[in-house]
Amino acid sequence: MIVRPTTSPSLFAFSRVDRGELVEYLAVFNHSRTEFLSATVPTSQPDGAKLLPLLDSRSPASPASSPTLVVEPHGTVRVSLAPLQFVLWRAAAPLP
């Protein structure tokens, strides 16, 4: 598990990288009861890589309701979560 620092103290994020496939999974949790939060989160992905939604606490049966994340320069993504929401993303491609 790789704990990821965020630009918001009410967001907790971590990554897991599957050793066999070298695929990164990114989980982000908003533990605020009242605030809709946006933050920048670092990843292990190269610029332009995509992370696809795998599980969304708002609609577990339909994770596609969450946006696909595109990695910005310096390996960061921008996430936005409602109060007490979490989302799990999976990298579209393995790490190089």
N, C-alpha and C positions, 0 to 999 in steps of 0.2 A: 504494500500500500504506500502510495506517495501522497502525503498531505500537501494540498495546493493552497498557497496563500491567496486571499481574495482582497479586493478593494473595499469590501463591506464587512464589518465585524459580525453581522448577523447571518452571513453565508458561510457554510462549511463545505469544502470541496476536497475530493481525493480522486486519485487515479489508480487503476490496477492495469498492469500489462500482462497479457497472457504470454507465458514464456515460450510455449510451443509455436503459437501463431504470430507472436509479436504485435498483437492488436491491443490498443489502449481503450479502456473503459473509463469514462469520466462521470462521477456522481457529484451532484451539487444539491445542498439542502438549505432552505431558508428557514431558520428557527425563530424568526420574528413572528409574533402573533398578529401584528397590525400593519407591517410595512411591506409594500411591493418593492422589491429590491433589484437593482441591476449592478453588475460588477464585472470586472475583468479577471479572468482566471488563466493561469499558465497551463500549458499542456506539453507533452513530449512530441507533438506533431509538427511537421514542417509547415512553413507559410503556405496558405491556399488549401491545405488538407481539409477534409470534411469529417464532422462527427454527426452521426445519424441518431435520432432519438430511439431509444430502446424501451424505456419505461417512463411514464409520466404519472405522478400521483393524482393528478386531476382526472385523468381518463386512462386507467391501466389497460383497458381493452383496446385503446386506440392511441398508441404513443406518437403517431404521426401528427397529432395536434401540436406537438412541440416543434420548434423550428430546428432545422439542420444548422449546425454551427460551422462556420468557415473560419479557419485559423488565420489570424491577422499577423502582421509582422511581429517578430520576436516571440512567436509561438503562443500567443494568447487568444482566448475567445471571450466574447461578451455574452453573458447570460442574464436573463431576467426571470425572476420567480415571484409568484404570489406568496402571501403569508402561509407558513407551514407546508409549503410545497417542496417536492424533490423531483429531480429528473435524472435519468441515467442515459448517457450517450455512448455509442460504440463508434470507433474510428472506421471510416469507409475502407481504409487500406492498411496493411501492416506497416510498421515502422521500417525504414530502410536498414 
